[in-house]
Amino acid sequence: MAEHSTSEGILTETRSYKVAGLACSDCAMSIQVQVGALEGVRSCAVDPATGFLTVQLEVPDFDLEPVARIVRETGHELVIERVRSQRPERHAFTAFIGFLFSRTDTLLMTVAGGLTFIGLALSLFRIPALAITAVFALAILVGGIPVFRHALNEVLRARMLGINTLMVIAVTGAMFIGEWSEAAIVVVLFALGEALESYAAERARGALESLLDLAPPVALVLQSDGTPLTRRVETIAIGERVLVRPGRSAVDQAAITGESIPVDKGIGDEVFAGTVNTFGALEVEVTRRAVDNTLSRMVALVQEAQSRQAPVQRFVDRFARVYTPAVTASALLIAVLPPLLWGQPFLGPTGWLMRALQLLVIACPCALVISTPVSVVSALTHAARRGVLIKGGGTLEALGRVTTFAFDKTGTLTEGKPVATDILSVCEDTGCRRNGLQLAAAVESQSSHPLARALVAEAQTQALTLLPAHDVAILEGQGMTGVVNGERVTVASHPYFDARVPHSEAVCREAERLAAAGRTVMLVCHDEQICSVFAVADTPRATSAEVLTDLKALGGLRTVMLTGDGAAVAQTIAHTVGVDEVRAGLLPEGKVAAVRELQRAVENDSSTAVAFVGDGVNDAPALAQADVGIAMGGAGSHQALEVADVVLMGDDLRHLPFIVRLSRRARQTVRANIIFALAVKAVVFGLALAGAGSLWLAIVADVGASLIVILNGMRLRGVTG
């Protein structure tokens, strides 16, 4: 993925590449430091949670080989071009064995493990100690090759004290005091732990990348004579037509929108790459390039979101930068001070040098650093596969704090497909009534608002000619005005005309009667006179009441409806769906002010937040103001993908309870992971000081903690709606 920009007058190019198997924060930092020092690289960032390396380049023809070499020297591979998996999903154990034997480091670990087992077995018999020591030394040499190589790379090139360097010091110290078996066991366990961490991290990321496999690499392109020709999707141009088999009219959009039931498609409907046709055949016109389709944009945005740190993650990273030097310094003091000041033993299995070496093993903060991002990555990926795009760990954390949900009415709590129910003429003449509808439709035809579409649809139903309109302008939050047949025509709300155009009490009574019935009322003014009264009704979504009930069942949630409609209409809808509070008659800036007011009500409590749910286009200002802006229908809207913090790719409100549950579980999981990682470090620290620990126990605890926080984070993929 490449992106161009201008920084300080210099044209730069930003590229992102995957680093296969990356799970260690020290390895990520080593790669980042070395790549950042290359000529032509303006900046470099490596994220151990997502496994992505992002470089900002000043040289357009930059050679990637030095970057690939640096990555290889840390024991990983730079994936320059994504390769689509051609193998079926295998059982987890079989997949892990395949993963082990595909890596040189793990093959060496296997040999070292065998030698260590032989050494331990020989020690049970009367075999000369020198021979047993030689077997353990060979195991250390074979299994330690990658560790020694990576340690040299950390010290000489990255100029940092990383986990590999700490392990070399610990193993060397164990050999120095004669604990050859323990040194060999530590080497094997460390290599096994690194392999397990890499495998688990790849499994955690794989769920998102597998989304890309849903879009096929080739398609049947229809030639000018109608015959299909197989071509790679990246070569298909906009405007060409493709044949999709075997579908006729129903498309399974679950991968994009999360909808479990196939959606009927007709002529002119939009379909998405990566969705599945269920029967028959479809002829589809290409409207976007393969790299710009909705599925690719979703994956790219989620990958970008995964790199956005939550506040707790930033705190953990700052803590980790202090933790390693502090523990290393403590280990040095523990090794030296007791023997010097109190004459305690320096060497031996329980000597202070061995205790210090155990502290060095737990000085790496891998489990602590990975505890937050692995949970965030799992949660964001799981949400994406359910048709919900959450833009970053900060948004996920804020979602877990939401106590107030503010909803737009039209198109959010309601279907957004209103229909004209009443057409009244002041003169009660049928011709006059039709003329008023024709004038209103002429003006409203230039608007995409649901109410405008309702009037235009009614005019088309009555077979009225759509007249041209000129100088059309929007009356913000009130209606529209324009010139039709040389005369000014205005379509607006009853309150708008109350203050501007004189009209009879009969008009007011009709408008109030219709509004009391829960309908939206619009008046048509032609030649400075009210000529018609229209009523439009929008039905609540079938799922709105269910969703609001589910949200309240989660506990501590308040619901508010913000709408530009009058109080009578708003109250009718609110009563039907079960909203707690209604704020009606709001212009777009009024919705922003209402969201701000809701935020002020809880601003003294940092554990709370306000979310606004809207359509992502008309509600952009309110979405931006809210702590969490949630947009509906993002699959067909570029604007929704850009302006909102959370995007429901489909139009299904039932995803709201799901994302609240997911975010709350994610917060709990992150908290549990951090506490667990720190507790393990503290226990090993205490055992080491008491002389009750060992090197192999320290490495098992360190690696085990990393694995457990990764697996615990992956459990978020099981959260249901």
N, C-alpha and C positions, 0 to 999 in steps of 0.2 A: 504494500500500500504506500503510495507516494503522494505528497502534498507540497505545493509550492507557495512561498510567501516571501515578503521583503522585510528584512530586519536591519535597521540602522543603515539603510541604503544599499544593503547587499542582498542579492537574490539568493535565497536558501531553499533547499529541498528537504523535507522531512520524510523519512522512510521508517517503516516498522517491520521487524522480522521476528519470527518465533525462535526461541532457544529451547530445543527439545530436551526434556528431562530436568529443566531447571527448577530447583525447590529450595536451595540454600541461599540465605540472604548474603553470606560472605562471598559465595561464588558470584552472585549478582553484582555486588559492590566491586569485586575484582575486575569483572568484565567492564563495568561502567567506567572505572578509573582508567583502564588501559585503552579502551576504545576512544574515550574522551580526549586522550592525549595524542591521538593520531592526527597527522596533518590533513586539513580539509574538513575535519569534524568540528563543528561549532559547539555542539552539546550532545550528550548521550545520557539516556535514562534506561535502566533495566529494572523491570518489576518482577520479583520472584513469585508473586502470587499469580500473575497472568502468564508469565514466561515470555514476555515480549521485550525486545530490545528496540528502542526508538532513537534514531540518530538524526540530528539536524546538520545537513551538509552544505558546505560553501562551494564544493566542486561538483559540477553537473555529471562528469564522467568518473565519479569516485569508484575506485577498485575495492570490491568487497572482500577480497582474499585476506588482507590483514585482519579484518574483523572476524572472518571465519576461523582464521588461525588462532586468534586470541580466545575465541569461544571453545575451540577444540582443546586448547591447552588447559582449560578448566574442567575437561571431561565431558563436554556437551557438544551438540551439533547446531549450527546455524541453519535454519530452514529458510532458504531463499525463495522457493516457490512451493506453495502448498500442494501436496500430493493427495489426491482423493483416495481414500481407503478402498481397496478392492476385495478385502477379506471379510467374511461374515463375522459378526460379533461372537467371540469365543467365551467360554467359561472363564471366570476371573482367575482361577488357579492356572489354567492352561495359558491364558494370556500373560500372566506374570512370569511363568517359566520361559515363554518365548521372549519376553522383555529381557530377562536375565542373560540369556544366551545370545542376545543380539549386541551385547556390549563387551568390549575388551576388559574393562575394569571388573565387571562381574564374573567373567571367566577366570581372571586372575584370583578373584576372591574365592571362587569355588575350589581352585587348586590349593589355595592357602588354607581353606577350611579343611580339606582332606588331610593336608600335612599336619595341621594342628590336632586333628582327631587321632592321627597316627602317633604323634608325640605324646598325647595324653594316655593313649593305650599302652605305649611302651613304658611309661612311667610306673605302670602297675606291676611290671616285671623287673627282675634284677638285670637291667640293662645299664651299661656305663652312662653316667650322667652327661659326659661329654657328647655321646651320640644323641641323647635325647635333646640336649641343648642345640645341637646342629640341626635337628629336624625343625625345632621351633624357630631357629634363626632363618632357615630356608623359607618357612611359612611367612615370617615377617618380611623377608626380602621380596617374595613373590607378591603377596597381598599388599605390601606397602609401596610398590612401585608407583601407582597412581597418586597415592597420598603424598609421597616424597616429591613427586614431580609438581603437583599442585601447590605444595607448600613453598617450593622454590619460586614458583610463579607469583605467589602472593607476596613474598618478601622482596624479591629482586625487581619485579615489574610493577606490581600494584602498590608496593610499599605499605603493606597493611598486615596486621596480626589476625589471620583468619582461622577458621576451624581446622584446616589441614595443618597449619603451622603448630597450633596448640596440640594436635594429635601426635605430630612428630616429636615434639618435646616430651609429651607424656610417655610415648612408647620408648624413646631413647632413655628416659629416666628409669623406666621399669627394667630395661636391659642392664642399665648401670648398676642397679641394686640386686641383680641376679634373678629377677622375676620374669624369666623368659616365657614361661607358659602364659602368664597373664598378659604380657606384651603381645603375643601371637593372638590370643583370644580377642584382645581389644582391636587389633587390626582387622580381623575377620568380621567382628560385630559392627565396626564402624562402616566397613564397605557394604555389608548387608543392609545396614540402616540407611545409608545413602541411596542404595538401589530402591529400597522400599519407599523412601520419601519421594524419589523421582517418579516412581511408578504411580503412587497415590496421587501426586500432584497432576500428572498427565491425565489420569482418570477423571479428576475433578474438573479439568479444563475441557476434556473431550466432549462433554455434553453439548457445549455451545458450538464447537467446531463441527459437530455432526449435523447441525442445522444446515450447513453449507452443502452437505451431501444430498440434501433433499432436492436441490436444483440440479437437474441432469446436465452432464457436460456437453451433450449434443442435442440437436432438435431437428425435426423434419421441416425444412423450409419449402414452401410452395413456389415452384417456378412459374414463369409466365404462361406455360401451357397447362398448369394445374397439377403437374407431377411433383411428388415430394422428393427432396434431396437432403440427405443427412449432412449436417454441418456442425462444427463446434460453435457453442453459443456466443463466444466472444467475437466471432466473425459476422454475426447477424446484425444488420443495420436497422435503425429505426425506420418504420414504415413497411418492412417486409412482413410477410404472413407465414405463420407456422401452423402445422397440423398437430393437434394434441390428441393422442389416443390413450385409452378408450373412454372418452367422456362425451356426454351429449348435453346435459343441462345442469347437472349437479356437481359442485366442486367442493372437495374436502379442504377447508382452509385452516385446519387445526394448528398446523405448524406456524402460521402467521398470526391469526387472530385468536386462537384458543377455542374457536367454536367447534363443538363436538359433532354437530349435525351438518352434513353437506348443504351448501347454499346453492339454490337454483340460479342459473345464469342464462341470460337471454342476449339478443343482439344489442350491441352497444355497451354491455356491462364490462366492468374492469375485472380482470383475473390477475393473480399474482404468481410469479415464478416460485416454484417450490411447493405449490399446492397440487392436489391430486384429483384428476378427473375420475369419476366413479363409473360412468358408462357412456357408450356411444362415441362421438368424435366432435371436436371443437376446432374451428378455424379462428386463430387469434392473430391480431395485428400487433407487432412489436412497437411499444411506445417508449421503452428505455433500453439502454445497453445492459448487457449481463452484469457489469460491475455496478450498475446503478439501480438494480432491482430492489424491491422492498426487503427481501430476505438478506441480501448483501448489506444493505444499509442498517438493518437491525443488528446483524452480527458486528459490523464495524462500530456502531454506536455503543453496543454492550461492551466490546473490548475497550473502547475509550472510557466508558463509565467505570470499568473495573480498575483503571489506573487512578481514578479520583479517590483519594483517601478520605475515610471517615475521620472525624476529630479524634476518636479513641485510637485509631491506627497511627495518627501523627504523634500522639502522646507515647505510644509504645515504641515507635521508632526512635524518638528522642531518648527514652529511657534506655533502650538497647545500646545506644552509642556511649552511654555512661557505664552500662552494666559490665561489658567485656573488660575494659581497662581496670575497673574497680576490682573485679574478681581475680584478674591476673595479678594485680598488685597485692591483693590479699594472699594469693597463693605464694608469692615470693616472700612475703613477710612471715607466713606460717612455716615455710621451709627453713628460714634462717633464725628467727627470733627465739623460739623455744630451745633449740640446741645451744645457742649462744648465751642466753640469759639464765636458763634454768638447767642446762646440762642434759636435756632430753635427747633420746637417740635420734640421729639424723637419718641413718640407713635402716634397712630391714623392712619386712612386710607391713609393720605398723609404725615405722619411723615417720618423722615429720616431712621428709622428702616425698614419700609415697602419698601422704595425706594432701600435700600441695599439688602433686600430679593429678589426683582425683578432682581437685578444684579446677585445674586447667581444662579437664574434659568437659565440665559443665559451664565453662566460661563463654562458650558460644551461645548466643541468644536465639538460635534458629527456631526453637519451639515457640518462644515468646513472639518473635517477629512474624512468624507465619500464622499465629493464632487468630489474628483478626482478618487478614486478607483472604485466607482460604474460605472462611465463612461467608465473607462478602461475595467472593467469586461464585460460590455454590448457590447462594441466594439469587444473585442477579441472573445466573444462567438458568436456574429453575424457573424464575419468573418469565424469562424470554421464551422458554419453551412452552409456557402457558399463554403466550400472547400478550405479555406485559413487559414493557421496557422501562427499567428503573435506572436512572442516570447517575450511578455512583454510590459509593459507600456512605457519603454524607446524606444523600437523599434517603437511603435505606434506614439510616439511623433516625433521621427526622420523622420518617413514616411511623416508626415505632413509638414516637412521642406524641403523635397526633391525638388531640382530644376534641377537636372541633372540625367537622366536615361541612364546608359551605358548597352548595350545589347551584349551578345555573338551572333554570327550568327547561326552556325550550331545547329539545334535542338531547337533554341529559336525563332529567327525571321523566320527561315526556318523549314520545316517539319522534318528535321533530318533523312530523308529516301532517300538519294541520289541514283541515278541509273546510271550505266555506259552507256554513250551515244556514245562514240567513242573508238575504239581499233585500233591503227595504228601500223604497223610493219615497222621497218627501211628497211628491205629487201623486203617489200610488198609481202611476201609469206604467204598464208593462214595458212599453218602449223606452220610457225614461229610465226604468230599472236596468234594462239591458244596456242602454247608453252609458250609465254610470259605471257598470262593470267593465265595459269596453275601454273607457277612459282610464279607470284604475289599473287595468291590466297593462295598458300601454306604458304607464309610468313604472309599474312594479316589475315589468319584464326585464328591467336592467339591474335587478337586485337578486342576490342568491339567498336572501333571508327566507326561512320557511313560510312565514306569513305571506310574503310576496308570491312565492311559488304556488300557494293555495289559491290566490286570486287568479293567477295566470292559468292554472289548471282548470278552474271553474269556467273561465272565458272560453278555453279550448273545448270543454265539454259541451258548451252551448253553441259551438261552431261560430264564435265571433271572430271577425278579422282582427288581427293584432296590429293596431295602428302604430306608426313610428312616433317616438318621443324625443325631444331635444332639450338641451340645457337641464338635464336631470341632475338633481342634487339630493343628498341624504340629509334629512332632518334628524340629527343625532339622537337616537333613542326614541324618536317620535314617529317617523314615517319618511315619505319621499315626496318630491315635487318636481314637475317638469312641464314642458310646453307640448301640447298635443293639438294639432290642427290650428296652430297659431294662438291658442289660449292656454293660460296657466291652469294646471290641474294639480291639486295637492291631495295626497292620501295620508292621513295621519290619525292619531288617537283623539278621543273625545276631549281630554283635558287640553290638548294643544289648541283645538278650535274654540274651546270655552273662553280662552284668553285673547283670541284674535278675530274670530268671525262671528257676527251675530247670527243666532239661529233660534228656532221656536222651542218652547217647552216640550212639545211633542217629540222632537228629536232627542232631547235630553232624557225623557222618560224611556224611549225605546233603547237608547244606549245603556242606561242604567239597568233596565230589565234584562237585557242580554248579558251584561257583565255579571249581574247577580246569578245568572244561570251557569257561570263559569266559562264564558266565552270571551275571546279577545275581540274588542269592538274597534272598527276603523270607519272613519267618515271620509267621503269624497267631496271635495270642494271644487266647483267648476265656475269660472267667471265670477269669483268672489261670493258664491252662494253654495250652501250645502245641498247636494242633489241626491246623495245615497248614503245609506248606513249598511255596513257589512259586519257580519259576525263570523269569526273563525274559531274552530274548536280543535284542540290538540289533546289526544288521549295519553294518559300516563303509560309509561312502559309497563308491560306485564310483570317485569321483575323488580320494579322500583320498590314496592312495598316490602317484598321479601328481602331485598338487599338492606334496606334501612332497618328492618327488624333484626337481621343478622349482625349488622354493625353495632346496634344497641346491645345485643346479647354478648358482645365481646367485652362490654363494661367500660364505663367512663367516657363514652363518646356522645357528643351533642351534634345534632344536625340542624342546619340552617339553609333555607332556600332564598336565593337572591334573584330577583327577576325585574324586568322592565314593565311587566304587565301590571294592571291595576290590582288593588287589594282583593276585590271580590274573586277575580279569576285565580289569583295566587292562593287564596285561602281554600278554594275548592280543590285545587290540585294538591295542596299541602295536606288537607284532611284525608284525601284519597290514599296518598302514599305514606303518610305518617311522619311528616317532617315536624321537628320540635318547634321551630321558629321560622317566621316568614318576614322578609323585608321586600316590599313591593315598590313599583314605580321608580326603579333605579335606572339612571342612564349608565353607560359604560364606566364613566368616572365615579359614579355612585357605587358601583360594585367594588371598585378598588378601595374607596373610602370605607365601605362596609367590612371588607376583609381586614383593612388596617385597624378598624375599631375592634374587631374580634381578636386581633393580635394584641392590641393594647390591654385587653381584658385579662390576658394571661402572661403579659410580658415580664412579670416578676417571678414567674415559675419557669426555670430553664428546662424542666422535664416535660413541658407541653409544647404543642405546635398546632398550627392551623393549616388545613388542606382545602384547596378549592378545586372543584371538579367542573370542567366546561368542555367546549368543543375544540379548543386549540386554535381557533381562527378568530371568531368574534370576541372571545373572552381572553385574548392574549394579555391585556394589561392586568386583569385580576389573577391570572395564572402566575404572572411574574411577581406580583405582590405577595402571594401566599408563601408560607414556609415550604409547602409542597404543592406544586401545581400539577394537577392530574388532567390530561387531555383524552377525550374520547375519539375513537375512529382513526387512529394514527396510521393504519395500513394504507389508507388512500390519501393521506395528507402530509405533505412535506412540512407544512407549518407546524403541525402538532409535534412532529419529531424534533423540531428545533426549539420551540418555545417552552415546552413543558418539562417538568422534572420527572414525571411518570407518564407513560403513554399506554393507554389501553388500545392495542392494535385493532381490536374489534369494537363493536358498539355495545358490549355486554358489561353492565354494571356489576354483575355477580363476581367480577374479579376483585372488587374493592375489599370485601371481607378477607379474601385470600391474601392480598398483599399486606393487609394489616396483621394477619396472623403470621405471615412469613417474616415481616420486619420485626415483630415482637420476639419471635423465636430466634431470629438472627442476633438481636441484642442480647438475649439470654445466653446464646451459644458463645458469642464473643466474650462475654463476661466470664463464663465457665472456663473457656479455653485459657484466658489470661490467668485466672486464679489457679487453675491446674498446673500450667507451665511454671509459674512462680513457686507453687507448693512443692513440685518435684525438685526444683533447684534447691529450695530451702532444706528439704529432707536430706538430699545428697550432701549438701554443705555441712549439715549437722553430723551426719554419719562420718564424714571425712574427718571433721575436727575431733570426734570421739574415738577415732581409730577403728571404727566398726565397719568401714566401707572397703571397697576395692575398685580397681580400675575398670574391670569388666562390668561391675554393678553401676558405676558412674556412666559408662557408655550406653548400657542398656536403658538406664533411666533417661538419658538425654535423647537418644534416638526414639525410645518408646514414647516420650512426651511429644516429640514432633509428629510421630505417626498418629497418636491418639487425637491430637488437635486437628490434624488433617481429616481423619475419618469422622470425627465429631462434626466438623464443618460440613462434610459431604452429606451428613444426615438431613441437612436442610432441603435436599432435593426430594425428600419424602413428604414435605408439608403439603397438605391438600387444601382445596378450597372449601 
